[in-house]
Structure formats: structure tokens, C-alpha cells
């Protein structure tokens, strides 16, 4: 027989938009009854928080370990796009995420990755066609089609893109969007194709434009891309049309906080706590039809207890009636998990990343703090013995992207914004195909950093003189199956070491991972070469 548990406090009812004192009776995994009456204490009982769009893989943790960290901060569920592992391992990777997520008391709601590979201008480890979409979207565990990044394909009604959208519609599942900077008639056409959300808005004009056509805007505040300050004013008049998400959260940031941090910041700006909490609970539940409780009779018992609605300190987290975190400690135990991977690259040699000067002016992609977009700079090349090298003084550093699925020549570009005075960084997390990406002050240091990643068949590395650091990522070359708190500690050490090399970026490795993301303008580098994201075509490194 199921045991009964009672909880008294101030109940935050996001469905009926009110706060009242009362007592909740939980039987098993369900809320059996709610009785209104004087509370026995001043604590608040709040629906569990939901991240409305995240790539769990970007935490570098498998789902079961991600859950152990997230519940501490009051997160009970995520709307998760397994796009990253899909690009490496295909449909088997998506199923790995689903199966692993089921092993812990946390609610992962996965989507069917719609754009694998993201473009034909890069090499991925797998592809997902219309048939794969059929198989995934027919699964109960798949709640939606994840971000349709090929917005040109939607606008020009590409046959395969439209067929994928039709599969989602046939299965009655929503489609997430990804259309940075798309406005006006193009936005209207994109939305009318059946795409219902976008987390890529980086201006109020864009967000309001898309909301006017009926799209839900997901305000993103992640480790690298940060749109909260720009878009949170939407809370005032458009709270029913927005959701909150992190998109990408690195392990050290996840250990420090998650959706609770975004809630706190919104509260401090003076917005109505009911509206704020409704946006990250009720709105995603209704939009994606999630099996997550909202503190109503007969709902799943998914809720958190916080001290008050000003400080919003999470005291306890419950998922299906189970206490999963208390006073900053996780109660979810680690599980043993396998390490599926696809990594066929051998070590590289100096001549492979040497670049003969073919001119005196080069195109440099400028990385921007807190943004995924880049700018294009025309810069004087630093030439030594006929070869273009990193220009530390001008912060025009050599960057390479190396195909990790087969042996091909590395692609070489230059980037400004990392600020390294010495050393190099390398990673096999490089959106979206997750080839090896590296940046450094010299060829020799880049070479060492890359070969460390090759040796471990995936990971994040740093070279600083004789010092070498590596965080192995054996699951698809993008995640660890080890204890999440330990991974966060090691990554924190790497992050700090990267900043000690001279980088002023808030998240150097996260920013580096997006320098190969071709679907976000302006200038990016894939394993096949330098790419103009505005014209959607390759471009020469040297000025024409």
C-alpha cells in the first residue's frame, strides 16, 4: 500500500494564478488531495522547474549524471534536444539518451533531431532522414521534433525538410524552431510551416515579431549565449507567449545553478513571481504535453520547497513523490553506464596545420561575448618564413577544425576574441558535427592540445608550457559517464586555466565550440573550410 506524505506551506498555484496557504497530501507518486487552510510554516511549495530547451550533452554529462546536479536547483524536467549525440551516433545515440535517462528519478523529454547533419558543408558521424524521423516520432518517449535549423530549407520548401515537418504533424507533435534574425514575411512563412518555438531571438524586435505570428519565444540564458537581459521585458505583457531555457549549460555552471538562477534574476527585476514561475512550469507543460505535475489534485507529485519567493533558495526537490535533493545535496545515486563512441582520427603532425601565405590580408572571425553570432574582420596576416601564424598581439589566433570521423586535411582559420597570450585549447565538442576544434598562440601548442584529444578519443584539453590538462569524454566524444560533480570540478579547473592564458571570455570552451556552428552567421569554420553563414557558402581565407 502506498504511504501518505503531507506538506504544509504557501502553495503557488500557477494554473489558477494564485498563492494560498494549505496542505498537500501525496500518496505514492501522485497528489491525492489539496486542502486550503492555515499553513504550519512559512515555506513555499512550488511546481518543479522545467528547462524548456536544452542539449543535455553540453553539460558533458550523460542524462543520469545531469539529473543528479539539476535536482539540487529545483529542476525536475527538461525538454531535451539530443541533436549533439545524434550527429555522432545517429538514432542509436538518441536511444542511448532515452534509455539512460529512464534509470534515474528525473523527467527527460527528448525530441527527434530534425537536422542531422546540420548542413552538407561539414562532416558528421551520422545522418537522420525522413524514415528515422518516422521511427522516432512514433515513439511515446519522443515529445516533439527538435529545432529546425535549416530555415532556408523551410522558406524555399526543400522537399526533405517539408517531409520531416509533415511527419511531425502526422504524429501530432510540435516542432521547435531555430531561425536567428529571421523577421517579417520570412518569419511568418517559417512559422506557418508548423514551427512553434524559437530560442535564437537576440533582439526585442525579433522576439515581438515572432510572437505576433503566434510563435512561442524561449528566453535563453546559457553558459555562452545569454539573451535574458535583452528579452526578459517580454515578461510584462507577453508572459503567456514565452518560456525559459538554458540551451547549453557547462558542468561547472550546472553545479552552481540552473533554472533557479533565471527565476531569481527575474524576481529581482520586479516581475510577478506567479508569471515567472508559470513561464517555466505551466507554459512548457501545456506546449509540449509533458507529464509533469503543476500542484493540482491527481497530478504527479513533482514540486519543490523554497524558503521564500525573494531569495528562492531550494530546500527540497520531489519527483513523482520521491525526495531527490535536500539542502543542496543530491539524493540520486550514480549508475554505471557504457561508452558508445565514433572516433577514427589518428594524431596530426606539424605540416598538416601549417599555412602558406597566399596574400597579406585574411578574414578573421570575431567571437562575441555571450553570443553565437560572429563578425567578419579583414586583418593583416602575420607572416613568418612564408607561413601565416597566430598574431598574439592583435589577438588574431590560428584556429583549426579536424575531421574526427576520417582522415582529411585540417581546415584552418583565424579568430579574434579569445585573447590567449600563450598556450592552446582543444575540444571534440564542436557544434554541430563535433569534430575537433582548437585555438592557440602557436602551431606547436595547438598540435599538442589536439593530439591529447585524439589520444583519449574525445575530450577537452589545454596546453600551457609544460602543463597539460585533459578531461576525457568517452561517450560519443562529448560526454563523460563519471561522477558529475567530479567532472564539474575538473572542467572548472580547465576553465580557470584557459582564463589564465589570457582569455577574458566568460566561457572560453563553450564559445570555442560554437565557432564551427555554420547555421549561425556570420563567419564560421567547418572541417571542410571557412564558411560564410550569410551567403551559406564557403569562402576563401585570404581576401579576394
TIDRENPA-315549 format. One record per residue (C-alpha): x, y, z. Coordinates in steps of 0.25 Angstrom, whole numbers, padded with zeros to 4 digits, always signed. Layout:
XYZ...
//
This chain:
+0000+0000+0000+0005+0014-0004+0010+0022+0008+0004+0036+0010+0012+0049+0012+0007+0062+0016+0013+0076+0012+0009+0089+0018+0012+0103+0013+0009+0114+0004+0004+0107-0009+0008+0114-0022-0003+0111-0032+0002+0114-0046-0011+0108-0052-0021+0118-0045-0010+0129-0043-0011+0130-0028-0003+0127-0015-0011+0121-0003-0008+0114+0010-0011+0100+0011-0007+0085+0012-0004+0075+0001-0005+0060+0003+0003+0051-0006+0000+0037-0008+0011+0029-0015+0015+0037-0027+0002+0046-0028-0004+0058-0021-0016+0051-0014-0022+0064-0009-0020+0079-0006-0027+0085+0006-0027+0100+0007-0025+0105+0022-0014+0112+0031+0000+0107+0028+0009+0101+0039+0021+0109+0034+0025+0120+0024+0031+0111+0013+0026+0112-0001+0022+0099-0009+0025+0102-0024+0023+0093-0036+0037+0087-0041+0045+0095-0051+0046+0092-0065+0057+0095-0075+0049+0097-0088+0061+0095-0097+0074+0089-0094+0085+0080-0100+0088+0071-0088+0101+0067-0096+0106+0081-0094+0107+0078-0079+0118+0068-0083+0109+0058-0074+0101+0047-0078+0086+0049-0074+0087+0041-0061+0098+0050-0056+0092+0063-0061+0080+0059-0053+0088+0058-0040+0093+0072-0042+0080+0079-0047+0071+0074-0036+0079+0081-0026+0074+0094-0032+0059+0090-0033+0059+0085-0047+0050+0073-0049+0049+0072-0064+0056+0076-0077+0051+0078-0091+0064+0072-0097+0069+0072-0111+0079+0060-0113+0084+0067-0126+0098+0066-0122+0099+0051-0120+0090+0050-0132+0101+0056-0140+0111+0046-0135+0103+0033-0133+0090+0035-0141+0078+0029-0136+0085+0019-0127+0091+0031-0119+0077+0037-0117+0072+0024-0112+0084+0023-0102+0080+0037-0096+0066+0032-0094+0070+0019-0088+0080+0025-0079+0070+0036-0075+0060+0025-0070+0070+0020-0060+0068+0032-0050+0056+0039-0044+0056+0051-0053+0047+0055-0065+0055+0056-0078+0046+0059-0090+0054+0056-0103+0052+0061-0117+0055+0056-0131+0067+0063-0136+0062+0069-0149+0075+0074-0155+0086+0063-0155+0095+0067-0161+0092+0082-0159+0098+0085-0172+0104+0078-0184+0116+0087-0182+0122+0079-0171+0125+0064-0167+0117+0058-0157+0117+0044-0151+0103+0040-0155+0090+0045-0162+0075+0045-0159+0066+0044-0171+0051+0044-0172+0050+0030-0169+0058+0032-0156+0048+0043-0153+0036+0034-0154+0043+0024-0145+0046+0034-0134+0033+0042-0135+0025+0029-0133+0031+0027-0120+0024+0031-0107+0037+0036-0101+0039+0046-0113+0030+0058-0110+0034+0067-0121+0043+0070-0133+0055+0078-0129+0060+0090-0135+0058+0092-0150+0071+0099-0152+0070+0099-0167+0061+0111-0168+0066+0114-0183+0060+0100-0186+0047+0103-0179+0046+0116-0187+0049+0110-0200+0041+0098-0197+0052+0088-0198+0046+0074-0201+0052+0066-0190+0050+0078-0179+0036+0078-0183+0034+0063-0182+0040+0064-0168+0031+0074-0164+0019+0066-0169+0023+0054-0161+0023+0063-0148+0009+0068-0152+0004+0054-0155+0008+0049-0141+0002+0062-0134+0016+0066-0128+0021+0081-0128+0033+0086-0135+0044+0094-0129+0050+0105-0137+0064+0112-0139+0063+0124-0148+0073+0135-0143+0070+0148-0149+0058+0144-0158+0047+0155-0158+0035+0159-0165+0029+0151-0176+0040+0141-0175+0037+0139-0160+0022+0138-0164+0025+0127-0174+0035+0119-0165+0024+0119-0154+0013+0116-0164+0021+0103-0167+0017+0098-0154+0029+0102-0145+0024+0107-0132+0036+0112-0123+0050+0119-0125+0061+0121-0115+0070+0129-0124+0064+0143-0123+0075+0153-0119+0066+0166-0120+0053+0170-0115+0049+0174-0129+0051+0160-0134+0044+0153-0122+0032+0162-0123+0031+0160-0138+0031+0145-0136+0021+0146-0124+0012+0154-0133+0011+0142-0143+0007+0132-0131+0021+0127-0128+0026+0124-0114+0039+0131-0111+0049+0123-0102+0057+0133-0094+0071+0127-0093+0082+0128-0083+0093+0118-0084+0108+0117-0082+0111+0124-0095+0098+0130-0101+0091+0140-0092+0079+0147-0096+0072+0149-0083+0075+0164-0081+0070+0167-0095+0057+0159-0095+0053+0158-0080+0044+0170-0082+0035+0161-0090+0030+0156-0076+0022+0169-0074+0012+0167-0086+0015+0154-0092+0017+0144-0081+0007+0134-0088+0016+0134-0100+0029+0131-0094+0037+0120-0087+0051+0120-0081+0063+0111-0085+0078+0110-0084+0080+0103-0097+0095+0099-0093+0100+0098-0079+0114+0094-0075+0116+0085-0063+0122+0095-0054+0111+0105-0057+0101+0094-0055+0107+0091-0041+0105+0105-0037+0091+0107-0042+0081+0104-0053+0067+0110-0056+0066+0115-0041+0076+0125-0045+0068+0131-0056+0056+0131-0047+0063+0139-0036+0068+0149-0046+0054+0151-0052+0049+0153-0038+0060+0163-0034+0055+0171-0046+0041+0172-0040+0033+0163-0049+0021+0156-0043+0026+0143-0037+0014+0136-0042+0016+0140-0056+0031+0136-0055+0028+0122-0049+0017+0120-0059+0026+0122-0071+0036+0111-0066+0025+0101-0062+0011+0103-0068+0015+0108-0081+0025+0097-0085+0015+0086-0079+0004+0091-0088+0012+0094-0100+0019+0080-0101+0008+0072-0093+0018+0068-0082+0015+0058-0071+0020+0068-0061+0011+0072-0049+0006+0086-0046+0002+0085-0032-0013+0080-0035-0021+0069-0030-0017+0056-0037-0004+0062-0043+0009+0055-0042+0016+0060-0029+0027+0068-0036+0030+0080-0027+0040+0088-0019+0040+0094-0006+0047+0108-0005+0049+0117+0007+0042+0130+0001+0039+0136-0013+0050+0147-0011+0063+0138-0009+0057+0126-0015+0066+0116-0008+0062+0102-0012+0061+0094+0001+0055+0081-0005+0052+0075-0019+0042+0064-0021+0040+0056-0034+0028+0046-0034+0027+0048-0019+0042+0044-0017+0051+0053-0010+0062+0054-0019+0070+0066-0013+0071+0073+0000+0078+0085+0005+0088+0086-0007+0091+0071-0007+0086+0061-0018+0080+0048-0013+0081+0042-0027+0092+0031-0028+0101+0030-0039+0099+0018-0049+0109+0010-0057+0108+0013-0072+0114+0009-0085+0122+0018-0094+0117+0017-0109+0126+0025-0118+0131+0028-0132+0145+0034-0133+0154+0029-0144+0165+0040-0145+0179+0038-0143+0189+0048-0137+0193+0060-0146+0206+0066-0150+0212+0080-0151+0212+0081-0166+0197+0078-0166+0193+0091-0159+0204+0100-0166+0198+0110-0175+0206+0116-0186+0203+0131-0189+0195+0133-0201+0193+0148-0198+0195+0159-0188+0180+0160-0183+0172+0150-0177+0158+0148-0172+0157+0147-0157+0144+0143-0150+0141+0151-0138+0136+0144-0126+0126+0152-0117+0124+0150-0102+0110+0144-0099+0106+0142-0114+0107+0130-0124+0108+0140-0136+0121+0145-0141+0126+0157-0149+0136+0157-0161+0149+0165-0160+0159+0168-0171+0172+0167-0164+0187+0168-0168+0193+0154-0167+0205+0151-0158+0215+0144-0167+0227+0137-0162+0236+0130-0173+0225+0130-0183+0215+0124-0173+0203+0131-0167+0204+0129-0152+0196+0133-0139+0197+0148-0136+0196+0149-0121+0198+0164-0121+0186+0167-0129+0178+0155-0124+0177+0148-0138+0179+0134-0134+0180+0121-0142+0168+0112-0141+0167+0098-0147+0156+0088-0149+0159+0074-0151+0150+0063-0156+0150+0052-0145+0142+0042-0154+0152+0040-0165+0166+0045-0169+0165+0058-0177+0173+0071-0177+0170+0080-0165+0163+0093-0168+0170+0106-0164+0164+0119-0160+0167+0131-0151+0159+0136-0139+0159+0149-0130+0153+0149-0117+0160+0138-0109+0171+0147-0105+0181+0136-0102+0195+0141-0099+0201+0127-0099+0196+0112-0100+0185+0105-0107+0171+0100-0105+0165+0088-0112+0152+0080-0111+0143+0070-0118+0131+0078-0115+0129+0086-0127+0115+0089-0131+0108+0082-0139+0117+0071-0144+0126+0070-0132+0139+0069-0140+0152+0074-0133+0153+0089-0131+0166+0096-0126+0171+0110-0124+0185+0114-0119+0196+0124-0119+0205+0115-0127+0205+0103-0136+0213+0094-0126+0203+0097-0115+0191+0095-0124+0197+0081-0129+0199+0076-0114+0185+0080-0110+0179+0073-0122+0187+0061-0120+0183+0060-0106+0168+0059-0110+0171+0049-0121+0178+0040-0111+0166+0040-0102+0157+0038-0114+0149+0051-0109+0151+0061-0098+0154+0076-0095+0169+0079-0094+0179+0091-0090+0193+0093-0092+0201+0104-0084+0216+0102-0086+0219+0088-0079+0206+0088-0073+0195+0079-0080+0181+0077-0075+0171+0067-0081+0156+0064-0078+0153+0051-0085+0139+0050-0091+0138+0035-0095+0123+0035-0098+0122+0040-0113+0134+0049-0110+0125+0059-0104+0120+0053-0090+0126+0046-0078+0120+0035-0071+0127+0038-0058+0122+0045-0046+0116+0059-0050+0121+0066-0038+0136+0062-0041+0134+0065-0056+0129+0079-0052+0142+0081-0043+0151+0077-0054+0144+0085-0064+0145+0097-0055+0160+0095-0054+0161+0095-0069+0152+0107-0070+0161+0115-0060+0174+0111-0067+0168+0116-0080+0166+0129-0074+0180+0129-0068+0185+0128-0082+0179+0142-0085+0164+0139-0089+0154+0149-0084+0142+0141-0089+0132+0136-0079+0132+0122-0085+0144+0120-0094+0142+0105-0097+0127+0108-0099+0130+0119-0109+0140+0111-0116+0130+0100-0118+0121+0110-0126+0132+0115-0135+0129+0103-0144+0113+0105-0144+0110+0108-0158+0096+0111-0157+0099+0123-0148+0105+0135-0156+0114+0141-0160+0127+0135-0162+0130+0120-0157+0140+0109-0159+0136+0095-0162+0145+0083-0164+0143+0086-0179+0147+0100-0179+0144+0115-0176+0129+0117-0177+0120+0130-0180+0108+0128-0172+0101+0140-0178+0102+0134-0192+0102+0120-0188+0115+0116-0196+0130+0114-0194+0139+0126-0195+0154+0128-0196+0162+0131-0184+0171+0141-0192+0164+0154-0197+0160+0152-0211
//
